[in-house]
Amino acid sequence: MTIAPKFDLQSEADLTEISFAAMRMAMRHEAQVHELPLLTDTDDEVTCGTPFGNFGIHTQPAGIKIKVTAARPDWLFMLKESLVEHLVHFVPDAVENLRWSDGDEGGGLPPNFQFASVQSVQKIGTSFMRIRLKAANLGSYDDESIHFRIILQPAGQTEPVWPHAGANGATVWPKGDQALHKPVYTARWIDQTAGLIDVDIFIHEGGRASDWVRALSAGDTTAIVGPGGGGLPLTDRINLYGDETAFPAIARILASLPADSTGRVVLEAESGAACAYPIEAPPGITVSWITRGAEPTLTAIALADPAAMPDHFLWFAGEKSQVQPVQKTLKAAGVTSATSHVATYWSKD
């Protein structure tokens, strides 16, 4: 048993319709899948650590008590929301009536939601636009989580309905004709002090975000939610593979690497290197471009490389049909998230 770190903010809630044993098993599974440390694991308490704070469960005579602790209000909300999203699979009826001890009855904007003003719009390469946004608080946007959502209102809506925090700790999003588009992007560059964040958006036909960017001008206002998703790999040996949707994340990772890093980057684009998206890598990392549809495919290259570089972190992101064979192969080989990151960024379906 280890001692869980202390955080200034905390909140608790009771659940009477789920057993401690079942929830303990679920938490152990989540910790293993996401490579999170179990700070305590006893017959009456389980606590899991995350970059944002801790969450845990305690046994009690009727059901369990769940608890989250964090250093910031938005992180506390994020952990509460994550727990609610997991618990809904076990006790959906009880989750609706769940209430937290910090007394937040919801109704206002979620703590991780904020409005941002467009500072500039700049073309990057042949297929990207770089948007610089200014927001009031980017203190949470660090290397532990490099992604966030841009919230786009429905086409033709001049007075959008924004989400609100539910009393059970989860975000309530508008539905139907008021449903918002919530694409995920990489924070390409951040100045937390100035409240500035750059995002590079791949422009393609049929994309709602692409249509939004084409009509965007400095001075416009949008909304963002975050941060979230994975952080920067802590390694100096890495192989990265991705299509256009992954280029900003790859560029952000490369910029964070030590100068003596080794590995390779393989970038797939409709026009190959003519895409001209700026990629700068340490001298020990080779960068190559392939044209979509060429042989060998991005997937085939990624699966062949570990044999030549077995001690390198493998990072792969792109279209679903490209990603699935990589996920399947790594799982069969027992490769975990400690040495790999494989993610679907979009799907043709």
C-alpha positions as CSV (number, residue, x, y, z in Angstrom):
1,M,0.0,0.0,0.0
2,T,1.3,3.5,-0.9
3,I,0.1,6.9,0.2
4,A,-2.0,8.9,-2.3
5,P,-0.7,12.4,-3.0
6,K,-2.8,15.2,-1.4
7,F,-4.7,17.8,-3.4
8,D,-6.5,20.9,-2.2
9,L,-9.8,20.2,-3.9
10,Q,-11.9,17.1,-3.4
11,S,-15.5,15.8,-3.8
12,E,-17.3,12.6,-2.8
13,A,-20.5,10.8,-3.8
14,D,-22.4,7.7,-2.6
15,L,-23.5,4.9,-4.8
16,T,-25.7,2.2,-3.2
17,E,-26.4,0.1,-6.3
18,I,-23.0,-1.3,-7.1
19,S,-20.7,-3.6,-5.2
20,F,-17.1,-2.7,-4.2
21,A,-15.8,-5.9,-5.6
22,A,-17.2,-5.2,-9.1
23,M,-15.9,-1.6,-9.2
24,R,-12.5,-2.6,-7.8
25,M,-12.1,-5.1,-10.7
26,A,-13.2,-2.4,-13.2
27,M,-10.7,0.1,-11.8
28,R,-7.9,-2.4,-11.9
29,H,-8.6,-3.0,-15.5
30,E,-8.7,0.7,-16.4
31,A,-5.4,1.3,-14.6
32,Q,-3.8,-1.5,-16.5
33,V,-5.1,-0.4,-19.9
34,H,-4.1,3.2,-19.4
35,E,-0.9,2.5,-17.5
36,L,-2.1,4.4,-14.4
37,P,-0.6,3.7,-11.0
38,L,-2.8,2.2,-8.3
39,L,-1.9,4.3,-5.3
40,T,-3.9,2.1,-2.9
41,D,-5.5,-1.3,-3.5
42,T,-6.9,-3.0,-0.4
43,D,-10.1,-4.9,0.5
44,D,-11.9,-1.6,1.4
45,E,-10.2,1.1,-0.8
46,V,-8.8,1.5,-4.3
47,T,-7.2,4.8,-5.4
48,C,-5.8,5.5,-8.9
49,G,-3.5,8.3,-9.9
50,T,-3.7,10.4,-13.1
51,P,-1.8,13.5,-14.4
52,F,-4.8,15.6,-13.2
53,G,-5.5,14.2,-9.8
54,N,-6.7,11.0,-8.1
55,F,-9.9,9.1,-8.1
56,G,-10.9,6.2,-5.9
57,I,-13.6,4.1,-4.2
58,H,-14.2,3.1,-0.6
59,T,-16.5,0.3,0.6
60,Q,-19.3,1.1,3.0
61,P,-22.3,-0.8,4.4
62,A,-24.5,0.1,1.5
63,G,-22.6,0.2,-1.8
64,I,-19.5,2.4,-2.3
65,K,-18.3,5.9,-1.8
66,I,-16.4,7.5,-4.8
67,K,-13.9,10.3,-4.3
68,V,-11.9,12.6,-6.6
69,T,-9.1,15.0,-5.6
70,A,-7.4,17.6,-7.8
71,A,-5.4,20.8,-7.7
72,R,-7.7,22.8,-10.0
73,P,-11.5,23.1,-10.4
74,D,-11.4,22.1,-14.1
75,W,-9.3,19.0,-13.3
76,L,-11.7,18.1,-10.5
77,F,-14.6,18.4,-13.0
78,M,-12.8,16.4,-15.6
79,L,-12.2,13.5,-13.1
80,K,-15.8,13.6,-11.9
81,E,-17.1,13.6,-15.5
82,S,-14.8,10.7,-16.4
83,L,-16.1,8.6,-13.5
84,V,-19.7,9.3,-14.4
85,E,-19.0,8.3,-18.0
86,H,-17.6,4.9,-16.8
87,L,-20.2,4.3,-14.1
88,V,-23.1,4.8,-16.6
89,H,-22.2,1.4,-18.0
90,F,-22.7,-0.2,-14.6
91,V,-25.6,1.7,-13.0
92,P,-27.1,4.0,-15.5
93,D,-30.2,4.9,-13.4
94,A,-28.2,5.6,-10.3
95,V,-25.7,7.8,-12.2
96,E,-28.5,10.2,-13.2
97,N,-29.3,10.9,-9.6
98,L,-25.7,11.0,-8.4
99,R,-24.7,14.1,-6.4
100,W,-21.3,15.3,-5.2
101,S,-20.3,16.6,-1.8
102,D,-18.9,19.9,-3.1
103,G,-22.5,21.1,-3.5
104,D,-22.2,22.0,-7.2
105,E,-25.7,21.6,-8.6
106,G,-24.6,22.4,-12.1
107,G,-26.4,24.7,-14.5
108,G,-23.4,26.9,-15.5
109,L,-20.8,26.4,-18.2
110,P,-18.5,23.4,-17.5
111,P,-15.3,24.5,-15.8
112,N,-13.2,23.2,-18.8
113,F,-15.2,25.2,-21.3
114,Q,-14.2,28.7,-22.3
115,F,-14.6,31.2,-25.1
116,A,-11.6,32.1,-27.3
117,S,-11.1,34.9,-29.7
118,V,-9.4,34.4,-33.1
119,Q,-6.1,36.4,-33.3
120,S,-4.9,35.3,-36.7
121,V,-5.5,32.9,-39.5
122,Q,-2.5,31.7,-41.6
123,K,-2.0,29.2,-44.4
124,I,0.5,26.5,-43.6
125,G,1.8,24.3,-46.5
126,T,-0.7,23.4,-49.1
127,S,-3.5,21.9,-47.0
128,F,-3.4,23.5,-43.5
129,M,-4.6,26.6,-41.8
130,R,-3.0,27.8,-38.5
131,I,-5.4,29.5,-36.1
132,R,-4.1,31.4,-33.2
133,L,-6.7,31.7,-30.4
134,K,-6.6,33.8,-27.2
135,A,-8.4,32.5,-24.1
136,A,-8.6,33.6,-20.5
137,N,-7.1,30.5,-18.9
138,L,-4.7,28.0,-20.5
139,G,-3.1,27.0,-17.2
140,S,-4.2,23.3,-17.7
141,Y,-2.8,23.1,-21.2
142,D,0.6,21.4,-20.7
143,D,2.6,18.5,-21.9
144,E,0.5,16.0,-20.0
145,S,-2.4,16.4,-22.3
146,I,-1.8,18.1,-25.7
147,H,-5.3,17.9,-27.2
148,F,-8.5,19.9,-26.9
149,R,-11.9,20.4,-28.6
150,I,-13.1,23.3,-30.7
151,I,-16.8,23.7,-30.3
152,L,-18.6,24.6,-33.5
153,Q,-22.2,25.7,-33.6
154,P,-24.7,24.3,-36.1
155,A,-24.7,25.8,-39.5
156,G,-27.0,28.8,-39.7
157,Q,-27.4,29.2,-35.9
158,T,-26.8,32.7,-34.7
159,E,-27.6,32.0,-31.1
160,P,-26.1,28.6,-30.2
161,V,-27.1,26.6,-27.1
162,W,-23.9,26.0,-25.2
163,P,-23.4,23.0,-22.9
164,H,-23.8,23.1,-19.1
165,A,-22.5,21.2,-16.1
166,G,-25.0,18.6,-14.9
167,A,-25.7,18.1,-11.2
168,N,-24.2,14.6,-11.5
169,G,-20.8,16.0,-12.6
170,A,-21.0,15.4,-16.3
171,T,-21.4,17.8,-19.2
172,V,-24.9,18.1,-20.7
173,W,-24.6,18.7,-24.4
174,P,-27.4,20.1,-26.5
175,K,-29.0,17.6,-28.9
176,G,-31.0,17.5,-32.1
177,D,-30.9,20.6,-34.2
178,Q,-28.9,22.3,-31.5
179,A,-26.2,19.6,-31.4
180,L,-22.6,21.1,-31.5
181,H,-19.7,19.8,-33.5
182,K,-16.8,18.9,-31.2
183,P,-13.7,17.9,-33.2
184,V,-10.4,17.2,-31.3
185,Y,-7.2,19.0,-32.3
186,T,-3.6,19.2,-31.1
187,A,-2.4,22.3,-29.3
188,R,0.5,22.9,-31.7
189,W,2.0,25.8,-29.6
190,I,1.0,27.4,-26.3
191,D,1.9,30.6,-24.4
192,Q,0.1,30.1,-21.1
193,T,1.1,33.5,-19.7
194,A,-0.3,35.3,-22.8
195,G,-3.2,33.0,-23.1
196,L,-2.4,32.1,-26.7
197,I,-2.7,28.7,-28.4
198,D,-2.0,27.7,-32.0
199,V,-3.9,24.9,-33.8
200,D,-3.2,23.6,-37.3
201,I,-6.3,22.4,-39.1
202,F,-6.2,20.1,-42.1
203,I,-8.4,21.5,-44.8
204,H,-10.4,19.0,-46.9
205,E,-13.6,18.8,-48.8
206,G,-16.7,18.0,-46.8
207,G,-15.2,18.8,-43.4
208,R,-17.3,21.0,-41.1
209,A,-14.2,22.4,-39.4
210,S,-12.7,23.1,-42.9
211,D,-15.8,25.1,-43.8
212,W,-15.6,27.0,-40.5
213,V,-11.9,27.8,-41.1
214,R,-12.5,29.1,-44.6
215,A,-14.9,31.7,-43.3
216,L,-12.8,32.6,-40.2
217,S,-11.4,36.0,-39.6
218,A,-9.4,37.7,-36.8
219,G,-11.7,39.0,-34.2
220,D,-14.2,36.1,-34.5
221,T,-15.1,34.1,-31.3
222,T,-15.3,30.4,-30.8
223,A,-15.4,28.0,-27.8
224,I,-12.9,25.4,-26.7
225,V,-13.0,22.5,-24.2
226,G,-10.0,20.9,-22.7
227,P,-7.4,19.8,-22.3
228,G,-7.7,16.1,-22.8
229,G,-6.2,13.1,-24.4
230,G,-2.6,11.8,-24.2
231,G,0.5,13.7,-23.5
232,L,4.0,13.8,-25.0
233,P,5.9,10.5,-24.9
234,L,8.8,10.7,-22.5
235,T,11.5,9.1,-24.6
236,D,14.5,9.8,-26.8
237,R,13.9,6.8,-29.1
238,I,10.8,7.0,-31.2
239,N,9.2,6.1,-34.5
240,L,6.2,8.1,-35.6
241,Y,3.7,7.4,-38.4
242,G,0.7,9.4,-39.5
243,D,-1.4,11.0,-42.2
244,E,-2.3,14.7,-42.4
245,T,-4.6,14.5,-39.4
246,A,-1.7,13.5,-37.3
247,F,0.9,16.0,-38.6
248,P,0.3,18.6,-35.9
249,A,0.7,16.1,-33.1
250,I,3.8,14.6,-34.7
251,A,5.3,18.1,-35.1
252,R,4.5,18.9,-31.4
253,I,6.1,15.7,-30.3
254,L,9.3,16.2,-32.4
255,A,9.6,19.7,-30.9
256,S,9.7,18.3,-27.4
257,L,12.4,15.6,-28.0
258,P,15.9,15.8,-26.7
259,A,18.5,16.9,-29.3
260,D,20.2,13.5,-29.3
261,S,17.0,11.5,-30.0
262,T,16.9,8.7,-32.6
263,G,14.2,7.1,-34.7
264,R,12.2,7.9,-37.8
265,V,9.1,9.7,-39.0
266,V,6.9,8.5,-41.9
267,L,4.3,11.0,-43.1
268,E,1.5,10.0,-45.5
269,A,-0.2,12.8,-47.6
270,E,-2.4,12.9,-50.7
271,S,0.5,14.8,-52.4
272,G,3.4,13.3,-50.5
273,A,6.1,15.8,-49.6
274,A,4.4,18.4,-51.8
275,C,2.1,18.8,-48.9
276,A,4.8,21.1,-47.4
277,Y,3.6,20.9,-43.8
278,P,6.6,22.1,-41.7
279,I,8.3,19.2,-39.9
280,E,11.5,19.7,-37.9
281,A,13.2,16.8,-36.3
282,P,16.4,16.2,-34.3
283,P,19.4,15.2,-36.4
284,G,19.1,11.5,-35.3
285,I,15.5,11.2,-36.6
286,T,14.9,10.6,-40.3
287,V,11.9,12.1,-42.0
288,S,10.3,10.5,-45.1
289,W,7.1,11.2,-47.0
290,I,4.9,8.7,-48.8
291,T,1.9,9.4,-51.2
292,R,-1.4,7.9,-50.1
293,G,-2.1,4.7,-52.0
294,A,1.6,3.9,-52.6
295,E,3.2,0.6,-51.6
296,P,4.3,-0.2,-49.0
297,T,1.5,1.4,-47.0
298,L,1.9,3.4,-43.9
299,T,0.7,0.5,-41.8
300,A,3.1,-2.0,-43.4
301,I,6.0,0.3,-42.8
302,A,5.1,0.8,-39.2
303,L,4.7,-2.9,-38.5
304,A,8.1,-3.7,-40.2
305,D,10.1,-1.0,-38.3
306,P,10.1,-2.5,-34.8
307,A,12.2,-5.4,-36.0
308,A,14.9,-2.9,-37.0
309,M,14.3,-0.6,-34.0
310,P,13.0,-2.9,-31.2
311,D,13.7,-0.4,-28.4
312,H,11.9,2.6,-29.9
313,F,8.6,3.9,-28.8
314,L,6.0,3.4,-31.6
315,W,3.5,6.2,-32.2
316,F,0.9,5.7,-34.9
317,A,-2.3,7.8,-35.8
318,G,-4.5,8.0,-38.8
319,E,-7.5,6.5,-40.5
320,K,-9.3,3.7,-38.7
321,S,-8.6,0.9,-41.3
322,Q,-4.9,1.8,-41.1
323,V,-4.8,1.9,-37.3
324,Q,-6.6,-1.4,-36.6
325,P,-3.9,-3.8,-37.9
326,V,-1.3,-2.0,-35.9
327,Q,-3.4,-2.2,-32.7
328,K,-4.1,-5.9,-33.3
329,T,-0.4,-6.7,-33.9
330,L,0.8,-4.9,-30.9
331,K,-1.8,-6.4,-28.7
332,A,-0.9,-9.9,-29.8
333,A,2.8,-9.2,-29.1
334,G,2.0,-7.9,-25.6
335,V,3.1,-4.3,-26.3
336,T,1.5,-1.9,-23.9
337,S,0.9,1.9,-23.8
338,A,4.2,2.2,-21.9
339,T,6.0,1.8,-25.2
340,S,3.4,2.7,-27.8
341,H,0.6,5.0,-28.7
342,V,-1.9,4.0,-31.4
343,A,-5.0,6.1,-32.1
344,T,-7.7,6.5,-34.7
345,Y,-8.0,10.1,-35.7
346,W,-10.7,9.7,-38.3
347,S,-12.8,7.1,-40.2
348,K,-13.9,6.7,-43.8
349,D,-17.1,5.0,-42.5
